[in-house]
Amino acid sequence: MFYLAEALLLSEGLSFSKHSGVLAAFGKQFVKSRKISEEFHQYLVEGHQNRNISDYDSGPGLSKEQAEKQIIHADYFLQLAQKFLGAFP
């Protein structure tokens, strides 16, 4: 979802070097302007948090249910990006 968010921002002429910049700009550029529903910003933020848990947390990581939910949200995000950017090869 992060790279899709970057692509959407690039389509608006915006580029950021940090994850935090992409997350904030996505909310500002697309959600506050009502181009995209707030739920997609939530998916993006939750995905970033889950990535950090999976990559850096020493605990058990994500449950199977959390991972499945993340995959569903990523699919929704892909469909959204395809609407905005056109179909991908």
KOLGU-4560 file (N, C-alpha, C; in nm, 3 decimals, padded with zeros to 5 digits):
<recs>
<n_xx: 00.082 n_yy: -00.119 n_zz: 00.000 ca_xx: 00.000 ca_yy: 00.000 ca_zz: 00.000 c_xx: 00.086 c_yy: 00.125 c_zz: 00.000 mol: A seq: 1 type: MET>
<n_xx: 00.200 n_yy: 00.117 n_zz: 00.066 ca_xx: 00.287 ca_yy: 00.234 ca_zz: 00.073 c_xx: 00.330 c_yy: 00.279 c_zz: -00.066 mol: A seq: 2 type: PHE>
<n_xx: 00.373 n_yy: 00.185 n_zz: -00.150 ca_xx: 00.419 ca_yy: 00.221 ca_zz: -00.284 c_xx: 00.303 c_yy: 00.268 c_zz: -00.371 mol: A seq: 3 type: TYR>
<n_xx: 00.185 n_yy: 00.216 n_zz: -00.349 ca_xx: 00.068 ca_yy: 00.267 ca_zz: -00.420 c_xx: 00.037 c_yy: 00.410 c_zz: -00.377 mol: A seq: 4 type: LEU>
<n_xx: 00.049 n_yy: 00.436 n_zz: -00.247 ca_xx: 00.028 ca_yy: 00.573 ca_zz: -00.198 c_xx: 00.131 c_yy: 00.667 c_zz: -00.259 mol: A seq: 5 type: ALA>
<n_xx: 00.256 n_yy: 00.621 n_zz: -00.268 ca_xx: 00.359 ca_yy: 00.702 ca_zz: -00.333 c_xx: 00.324 c_yy: 00.730 c_zz: -00.478 mol: A seq: 6 type: GLU>
<n_xx: 00.275 n_yy: 00.629 n_zz: -00.549 ca_xx: 00.238 ca_yy: 00.648 ca_zz: -00.689 c_xx: 00.123 c_yy: 00.747 c_zz: -00.703 mol: A seq: 7 type: ALA>
<n_xx: 00.026 n_yy: 00.737 n_zz: -00.615 ca_xx: -00.086 ca_yy: 00.832 ca_zz: -00.618 c_xx: -00.037 c_yy: 00.974 c_zz: -00.593 mol: A seq: 8 type: LEU>
<n_xx: 00.052 n_yy: 00.990 n_zz: -00.498 ca_xx: 00.108 ca_yy: 01.123 ca_zz: -00.469 c_xx: 00.191 c_yy: 01.173 c_zz: -00.587 mol: A seq: 9 type: LEU>
<n_xx: 00.268 n_yy: 01.085 n_zz: -00.648 ca_xx: 00.346 ca_yy: 01.124 ca_zz: -00.766 c_xx: 00.256 c_yy: 01.171 c_zz: -00.879 mol: A seq: 10 type: LEU>
<n_xx: 00.138 n_yy: 01.110 n_zz: -00.891 ca_xx: 00.044 ca_yy: 01.153 ca_zz: -00.994 c_xx: -00.005 c_yy: 01.295 c_zz: -00.971 mol: A seq: 11 type: SER>
<n_xx: 00.013 n_yy: 01.345 n_zz: -00.849 ca_xx: -00.023 ca_yy: 01.482 ca_zz: -00.813 c_xx: 00.101 c_yy: 01.572 c_zz: -00.809 mol: A seq: 12 type: GLU>
<n_xx: 00.215 n_yy: 01.517 n_zz: -00.852 ca_xx: 00.339 ca_yy: 01.594 ca_zz: -00.854 c_xx: 00.408 c_yy: 01.604 c_zz: -00.720 mol: A seq: 13 type: GLY>
<n_xx: 00.376 n_yy: 01.514 n_zz: -00.627 ca_xx: 00.432 ca_yy: 01.517 ca_zz: -00.492 c_xx: 00.521 c_yy: 01.397 c_zz: -00.467 mol: A seq: 14 type: LEU>
<n_xx: 00.632 n_yy: 01.419 n_zz: -00.399 ca_xx: 00.727 ca_yy: 01.312 ca_zz: -00.367 c_xx: 00.783 c_yy: 01.336 c_zz: -00.228 mol: A seq: 15 type: SER>
<n_xx: 00.801 n_yy: 01.228 n_zz: -00.153 ca_xx: 00.850 ca_yy: 01.238 ca_zz: -00.016 c_xx: 00.955 c_yy: 01.131 c_zz: 00.009 mol: A seq: 16 type: PHE>
<n_xx: 01.050 n_yy: 01.162 n_zz: 00.096 ca_xx: 01.160 ca_yy: 01.068 ca_zz: 00.121 c_xx: 01.138 c_yy: 00.981 c_zz: 00.245 mol: A seq: 17 type: SER>
<n_xx: 01.038 n_yy: 01.012 n_zz: 00.324 ca_xx: 01.013 ca_yy: 00.936 ca_zz: 00.447 c_xx: 00.872 c_yy: 00.880 c_zz: 00.448 mol: A seq: 18 type: LYS>
<n_xx: 00.858 n_yy: 00.766 n_zz: 00.516 ca_xx: 00.725 ca_yy: 00.707 ca_zz: 00.531 c_xx: 00.627 c_yy: 00.805 c_zz: 00.594 mol: A seq: 19 type: HIS>
<n_xx: 00.672 n_yy: 00.875 n_zz: 00.697 ca_xx: 00.583 ca_yy: 00.970 ca_zz: 00.766 c_xx: 00.534 c_yy: 01.079 c_zz: 00.672 mol: A seq: 20 type: SER>
<n_xx: 00.619 n_yy: 01.122 n_zz: 00.581 ca_xx: 00.579 ca_yy: 01.223 ca_zz: 00.484 c_xx: 00.473 c_yy: 01.172 c_zz: 00.389 mol: A seq: 21 type: GLY>
<n_xx: 00.488 n_yy: 01.049 n_zz: 00.344 ca_xx: 00.389 ca_yy: 00.988 ca_zz: 00.255 c_xx: 00.255 c_yy: 00.973 c_zz: 00.328 mol: A seq: 22 type: VAL>
<n_xx: 00.259 n_yy: 00.923 n_zz: 00.450 ca_xx: 00.135 ca_yy: 00.903 ca_zz: 00.527 c_xx: 00.062 c_yy: 01.035 c_zz: 00.548 mol: A seq: 23 type: LEU>
<n_xx: 00.135 n_yy: 01.137 n_zz: 00.588 ca_xx: 00.073 ca_yy: 01.267 ca_zz: 00.614 c_xx: 00.021 c_yy: 01.331 c_zz: 00.486 mol: A seq: 24 type: ALA>
<n_xx: 00.101 n_yy: 01.326 n_zz: 00.381 ca_xx: 00.062 ca_yy: 01.388 ca_zz: 00.255 c_xx: -00.058 c_yy: 01.317 c_zz: 00.192 mol: A seq: 25 type: ALA>
<n_xx: -00.064 n_yy: 01.185 n_zz: 00.206 ca_xx: -00.178 ca_yy: 01.110 ca_zz: 00.152 c_xx: -00.306 c_yy: 01.159 c_zz: 00.219 mol: A seq: 26 type: PHE>
<n_xx: -00.302 n_yy: 01.173 n_zz: 00.350 ca_xx: -00.420 ca_yy: 01.223 ca_zz: 00.422 c_xx: -00.457 c_yy: 01.364 c_zz: 00.378 mol: A seq: 27 type: GLY>
<n_xx: -00.358 n_yy: 01.449 n_zz: 00.366 ca_xx: -00.384 ca_yy: 01.589 ca_zz: 00.329 c_xx: -00.431 c_yy: 01.601 c_zz: 00.185 mol: A seq: 28 type: LYS>
<n_xx: -00.362 n_yy: 01.535 n_zz: 00.094 ca_xx: -00.388 ca_yy: 01.550 ca_zz: -00.049 c_xx: -00.517 c_yy: 01.482 c_zz: -00.094 mol: A seq: 29 type: GLN>
<n_xx: -00.547 n_yy: 01.367 n_zz: -00.036 ca_xx: -00.659 ca_yy: 01.288 ca_zz: -00.086 c_xx: -00.779 c_yy: 01.282 c_zz: 00.009 mol: A seq: 30 type: PHE>
<n_xx: -00.754 n_yy: 01.269 n_zz: 00.137 ca_xx: -00.866 ca_yy: 01.253 ca_zz: 00.230 c_xx: -00.927 c_yy: 01.389 c_zz: 00.265 mol: A seq: 31 type: VAL>
<n_xx: -00.845 n_yy: 01.484 n_zz: 00.302 ca_xx: -00.899 ca_yy: 01.616 ca_zz: 00.339 c_xx: -00.968 c_yy: 01.684 c_zz: 00.222 mol: A seq: 32 type: LYS>
<n_xx: -00.922 n_yy: 01.655 n_zz: 00.101 ca_xx: -00.985 ca_yy: 01.713 ca_zz: -00.018 c_xx: -01.105 c_yy: 01.630 c_zz: -00.064 mol: A seq: 33 type: SER>
<n_xx: -01.130 n_yy: 01.520 n_zz: 00.007 ca_xx: -01.243 ca_yy: 01.430 ca_zz: -00.019 c_xx: -01.234 c_yy: 01.358 c_zz: -00.154 mol: A seq: 34 type: ARG>
<n_xx: -01.113 n_yy: 01.344 n_zz: -00.206 ca_xx: -01.092 ca_yy: 01.266 ca_zz: -00.328 c_xx: -01.100 c_yy: 01.117 c_zz: -00.298 mol: A seq: 35 type: LYS>
<n_xx: -01.059 n_yy: 01.082 n_zz: -00.176 ca_xx: -01.054 ca_yy: 00.942 ca_zz: -00.133 c_xx: -01.112 c_yy: 00.933 c_zz: 00.008 mol: A seq: 36 type: ILE>
<n_xx: -01.185 n_yy: 00.825 n_zz: 00.033 ca_xx: -01.245 ca_yy: 00.802 ca_zz: 00.164 c_xx: -01.138 c_yy: 00.787 c_zz: 00.272 mol: A seq: 37 type: SER>
<n_xx: -01.171 n_yy: 00.833 n_zz: 00.391 ca_xx: -01.080 ca_yy: 00.826 ca_zz: 00.504 c_xx: -01.038 c_yy: 00.682 c_zz: 00.538 mol: A seq: 38 type: GLU>
<n_xx: -01.124 n_yy: 00.587 n_zz: 00.507 ca_xx: -01.090 ca_yy: 00.448 ca_zz: 00.540 c_xx: -00.960 c_yy: 00.405 c_zz: 00.473 mol: A seq: 39 type: GLU>
<n_xx: -00.929 n_yy: 00.459 n_zz: 00.355 ca_xx: -00.807 ca_yy: 00.420 ca_zz: 00.287 c_xx: -00.683 c_yy: 00.478 c_zz: 00.356 mol: A seq: 40 type: PHE>
<n_xx: -00.698 n_yy: 00.594 n_zz: 00.416 ca_xx: -00.588 ca_yy: 00.648 ca_zz: 00.496 c_xx: -00.566 c_yy: 00.560 c_zz: 00.618 mol: A seq: 41 type: HIS>
<n_xx: -00.676 n_yy: 00.514 n_zz: 00.677 ca_xx: -00.666 ca_yy: 00.422 ca_zz: 00.791 c_xx: -00.597 c_yy: 00.293 c_zz: 00.750 mol: A seq: 42 type: GLN>
<n_xx: -00.632 n_yy: 00.239 n_zz: 00.634 ca_xx: -00.566 ca_yy: 00.118 ca_zz: 00.585 c_xx: -00.415 c_yy: 00.140 c_zz: 00.571 mol: A seq: 43 type: TYR>
<n_xx: -00.379 n_yy: 00.256 n_zz: 00.519 ca_xx: -00.238 ca_yy: 00.288 ca_zz: 00.498 c_xx: -00.165 c_yy: 00.299 c_zz: 00.631 mol: A seq: 44 type: LEU>
<n_xx: -00.222 n_yy: 00.371 n_zz: 00.725 ca_xx: -00.160 ca_yy: 00.388 ca_zz: 00.857 c_xx: -00.150 c_yy: 00.254 c_zz: 00.929 mol: A seq: 45 type: VAL>
<n_xx: -00.259 n_yy: 00.177 n_zz: 00.926 ca_xx: -00.258 ca_yy: 00.046 ca_zz: 00.990 c_xx: -00.154 c_yy: -00.046 c_zz: 00.924 mol: A seq: 46 type: GLU>
<n_xx: -00.145 n_yy: -00.040 n_zz: 00.794 ca_xx: -00.046 ca_yy: -00.121 ca_zz: 00.723 c_xx: 00.096 c_yy: -00.085 c_zz: 00.763 mol: A seq: 47 type: GLY>
<n_xx: 00.121 n_yy: 00.044 n_zz: 00.779 ca_xx: 00.254 ca_yy: 00.089 ca_zz: 00.823 c_xx: 00.284 c_yy: 00.039 c_zz: 00.964 mol: A seq: 48 type: HIS>
<n_xx: 00.186 n_yy: 00.049 n_zz: 01.052 ca_xx: 00.204 ca_yy: 00.001 ca_zz: 01.189 c_xx: 00.229 c_yy: -00.150 c_zz: 01.191 mol: A seq: 49 type: GLN>
<n_xx: 00.153 n_yy: -00.223 n_zz: 01.111 ca_xx: 00.170 ca_yy: -00.369 ca_zz: 01.106 c_xx: 00.304 c_yy: -00.407 c_zz: 01.047 mol: A seq: 50 type: ASN>
<n_xx: 00.350 n_yy: -00.332 n_zz: 00.949 ca_xx: 00.482 ca_yy: -00.358 ca_zz: 00.893 c_xx: 00.589 c_yy: -00.340 c_zz: 00.999 mol: A seq: 51 type: ARG>
<n_xx: 00.577 n_yy: -00.234 n_zz: 01.077 ca_xx: 00.675 ca_yy: -00.211 ca_zz: 01.185 c_xx: 00.672 c_yy: -00.323 c_zz: 01.288 mol: A seq: 52 type: ASN>
<n_xx: 00.554 n_yy: -00.369 n_zz: 01.322 ca_xx: 00.542 ca_yy: -00.480 ca_zz: 01.417 c_xx: 00.609 c_yy: -00.604 c_zz: 01.359 mol: A seq: 53 type: ILE>
<n_xx: 00.578 n_yy: -00.635 n_zz: 01.235 ca_xx: 00.631 ca_yy: -00.756 ca_zz: 01.171 c_xx: 00.782 c_yy: -00.751 c_zz: 01.152 mol: A seq: 54 type: SER>
<n_xx: 00.833 n_yy: -00.632 n_zz: 01.116 ca_xx: 00.976 ca_yy: -00.620 ca_zz: 01.087 c_xx: 01.064 c_yy: -00.597 c_zz: 01.210 mol: A seq: 55 type: ASP>
<n_xx: 01.012 n_yy: -00.526 n_zz: 01.308 ca_xx: 01.099 ca_yy: -00.479 ca_zz: 01.416 c_xx: 01.062 c_yy: -00.526 c_zz: 01.556 mol: A seq: 56 type: TYR>
<n_xx: 00.938 n_yy: -00.568 n_zz: 01.577 ca_xx: 00.895 ca_yy: -00.608 ca_zz: 01.711 c_xx: 00.949 c_yy: -00.747 c_zz: 01.743 mol: A seq: 57 type: ASP>
<n_xx: 00.993 n_yy: -00.766 n_zz: 01.865 ca_xx: 01.047 ca_yy: -00.897 ca_zz: 01.905 c_xx: 00.937 c_yy: -00.991 c_zz: 01.955 mol: A seq: 58 type: SER>
<n_xx: 00.813 n_yy: -00.941 n_zz: 01.957 ca_xx: 00.701 ca_yy: -01.023 ca_zz: 02.004 c_xx: 00.653 c_yy: -01.120 c_zz: 01.897 mol: A seq: 59 type: GLY>
<n_xx: 00.533 n_yy: -01.172 n_zz: 01.916 ca_xx: 00.482 ca_yy: -01.276 ca_zz: 01.826 c_xx: 00.444 c_yy: -01.226 c_zz: 01.686 mol: A seq: 60 type: PRO>
<n_xx: 00.441 n_yy: -01.096 n_zz: 01.665 ca_xx: 00.404 ca_yy: -01.044 ca_zz: 01.533 c_xx: 00.254 c_yy: -01.040 c_zz: 01.515 mol: A seq: 61 type: GLY>
<n_xx: 00.209 n_yy: -01.050 n_zz: 01.392 ca_xx: 00.067 ca_yy: -01.043 ca_zz: 01.362 c_xx: 00.004 c_yy: -01.181 c_zz: 01.368 mol: A seq: 62 type: LEU>
<n_xx: -00.122 n_yy: -01.183 n_zz: 01.406 ca_xx: -00.197 ca_yy: -01.309 ca_zz: 01.404 c_xx: -00.238 c_yy: -01.338 c_zz: 01.260 mol: A seq: 63 type: SER>
<n_xx: -00.282 n_yy: -01.459 n_zz: 01.238 ca_xx: -00.330 ca_yy: -01.498 ca_zz: 01.105 c_xx: -00.447 c_yy: -01.408 c_zz: 01.063 mol: A seq: 64 type: LYS>
<n_xx: -00.536 n_yy: -01.378 n_zz: 01.155 ca_xx: -00.652 ca_yy: -01.294 ca_zz: 01.126 c_xx: -00.609 c_yy: -01.152 c_zz: 01.088 mol: A seq: 65 type: GLU>
<n_xx: -00.510 n_yy: -01.098 n_zz: 01.161 ca_xx: -00.461 ca_yy: -00.964 ca_zz: 01.129 c_xx: -00.396 c_yy: -00.962 c_zz: 00.991 mol: A seq: 66 type: GLN>
<n_xx: -00.321 n_yy: -01.066 n_zz: 00.959 ca_xx: -00.255 ca_yy: -01.074 ca_zz: 00.829 c_xx: -00.359 c_yy: -01.085 c_zz: 00.717 mol: A seq: 67 type: ALA>
<n_xx: -00.462 n_yy: -01.165 n_zz: 00.738 ca_xx: -00.567 ca_yy: -01.180 ca_zz: 00.637 c_xx: -00.641 c_yy: -01.047 c_zz: 00.616 mol: A seq: 68 type: GLU>
<n_xx: -00.668 n_yy: -00.977 n_zz: 00.725 ca_xx: -00.733 ca_yy: -00.846 ca_zz: 00.716 c_xx: -00.645 c_yy: -00.748 c_zz: 00.638 mol: A seq: 69 type: LYS>
<n_xx: -00.516 n_yy: -00.754 n_zz: 00.662 ca_xx: -00.421 ca_yy: -00.666 ca_zz: 00.594 c_xx: -00.420 c_yy: -00.693 c_zz: 00.444 mol: A seq: 70 type: GLN>
<n_xx: -00.427 n_yy: -00.820 n_zz: 00.407 ca_xx: -00.429 ca_yy: -00.857 ca_zz: 00.265 c_xx: -00.556 c_yy: -00.804 c_zz: 00.198 mol: A seq: 71 type: ILE>
<n_xx: -00.667 n_yy: -00.815 n_zz: 00.265 ca_xx: -00.794 ca_yy: -00.762 ca_zz: 00.210 c_xx: -00.785 c_yy: -00.612 c_zz: 00.191 mol: A seq: 72 type: ILE>
<n_xx: -00.732 n_yy: -00.542 n_zz: 00.290 ca_xx: -00.718 ca_yy: -00.396 ca_zz: 00.279 c_xx: -00.623 c_yy: -00.359 c_zz: 00.166 mol: A seq: 73 type: HIS>
<n_xx: -00.517 n_yy: -00.435 n_zz: 00.151 ca_xx: -00.422 ca_yy: -00.408 ca_zz: 00.043 c_xx: -00.488 c_yy: -00.426 c_zz: -00.093 mol: A seq: 74 type: ALA>
<n_xx: -00.574 n_yy: -00.525 n_zz: -00.106 ca_xx: -00.646 ca_yy: -00.546 ca_zz: -00.231 c_xx: -00.740 c_yy: -00.429 c_zz: -00.259 mol: A seq: 75 type: ASP>
<n_xx: -00.811 n_yy: -00.381 n_zz: -00.158 ca_xx: -00.897 ca_yy: -00.264 ca_zz: -00.175 c_xx: -00.814 c_yy: -00.143 c_zz: -00.219 mol: A seq: 76 type: TYR>
<n_xx: -00.698 n_yy: -00.128 n_zz: -00.159 ca_xx: -00.610 ca_yy: -00.015 ca_zz: -00.189 c_xx: -00.562 c_yy: -00.026 c_zz: -00.334 mol: A seq: 77 type: PHE>
<n_xx: -00.529 n_yy: -00.145 n_zz: -00.379 ca_xx: -00.487 ca_yy: -00.167 ca_zz: -00.517 c_xx: -00.599 c_yy: -00.129 c_zz: -00.613 mol: A seq: 78 type: LEU>
<n_xx: -00.721 n_yy: -00.170 n_zz: -00.583 ca_xx: -00.836 ca_yy: -00.136 ca_zz: -00.668 c_xx: -00.855 c_yy: 00.015 c_zz: -00.675 mol: A seq: 79 type: GLN>
<n_xx: -00.838 n_yy: 00.082 n_zz: -00.562 ca_xx: -00.849 ca_yy: 00.228 ca_zz: -00.559 c_xx: -00.742 c_yy: 00.292 c_zz: -00.647 mol: A seq: 80 type: LEU>
<n_xx: -00.618 n_yy: 00.247 n_zz: -00.633 ca_xx: -00.508 ca_yy: 00.303 ca_zz: -00.712 c_xx: -00.532 c_yy: 00.279 c_zz: -00.861 mol: A seq: 81 type: ALA>
<n_xx: -00.584 n_yy: 00.163 n_zz: -00.897 ca_xx: -00.614 ca_yy: 00.135 ca_zz: -01.038 c_xx: -00.718 c_yy: 00.230 c_zz: -01.094 mol: A seq: 82 type: GLN>
<n_xx: -00.817 n_yy: 00.267 n_zz: -01.011 ca_xx: -00.917 ca_yy: 00.364 ca_zz: -01.053 c_xx: -00.852 c_yy: 00.498 c_zz: -01.084 mol: A seq: 83 type: LYS>
<n_xx: -00.762 n_yy: 00.541 n_zz: -00.998 ca_xx: -00.699 ca_yy: 00.672 ca_zz: -01.012 c_xx: -00.591 c_yy: 00.674 c_zz: -01.121 mol: A seq: 84 type: PHE>
<n_xx: -00.515 n_yy: 00.567 n_zz: -01.129 ca_xx: -00.398 ca_yy: 00.566 ca_zz: -01.216 c_xx: -00.418 c_yy: 00.488 c_zz: -01.345 mol: A seq: 85 type: LEU>
<n_xx: -00.526 n_yy: 00.414 n_zz: -01.354 ca_xx: -00.548 ca_yy: 00.327 ca_zz: -01.470 c_xx: -00.497 c_yy: 00.189 c_zz: -01.438 mol: A seq: 86 type: GLY>
<n_xx: -00.532 n_yy: 00.096 n_zz: -01.524 ca_xx: -00.493 ca_yy: -00.045 ca_zz: -01.502 c_xx: -00.344 c_yy: -00.060 c_zz: -01.516 mol: A seq: 87 type: ALA>
<n_xx: -00.288 n_yy: -00.149 n_zz: -01.436 ca_xx: -00.145 ca_yy: -00.181 ca_zz: -01.441 c_xx: -00.126 c_yy: -00.303 c_zz: -01.530 mol: A seq: 88 type: PHE>
<n_xx: -00.012 n_yy: -00.314 n_zz: -01.594 ca_xx: 00.013 ca_yy: -00.435 ca_zz: -01.675 c_xx: 00.026 c_yy: -00.559 c_zz: -01.589 mol: A seq: 89 type: PRO>
</recs>
